[in-house]
Amino acid sequence: MSEPLYQLVYYSRNAIRGDETAFAKAIAAILTASRRNNPLVGITGALLFNAGCFAQVLEGSLDAVEATFERIQQDERHGDVSLLALEPIAARSFSNWAMGFVGHSRENADRFAAIGLDSGFDPERLGGQRIHEILRELVIQEEVVAA
């Protein structure tokens, strides 16, 4: 019997210093490490960056999502890390994504604009469920565009 699945949703403030090139390199490093390490421990998920904040959904076993979240909290690129939700789930929402990154392309920025404007992209005000929905919508659209 497999372990129960959990979903963890958090947000953090961008603590990456430097110009746009330094930021792009730091994001690439985060994604490379996540895409390498997450499959090894059964983690899937998606990451969104907007308005100086990261919002992320992690899915996997409780031990795996908690250990991954602990590493994120210790990562100097993330400031003011805040847990929004940690709950059991019946199925993964991001099963095809070791770590999807959405909201950075022009197309995703356009799709995300209304959500960002409506909330001022305040992840705490949006809450864990709404961040999950936003990421899921963007990932679905990303998969359609890539197909």
Secondary structure, DSSP 8 states (H G I E B T S, - for coil): ----EEEEEEEEEE---S-HHHHHHHHHHHHHHHHHHHHHHT-EEEEEEETTEEEEEEEE-HHHHHHHHHHHHH-TTEEEEEEEEEEEESS-S-TT-SSEEES-SHHHHHHHHHHHHHHTS-HHHHHHHHHHHHHHHHHHHHHHHH-
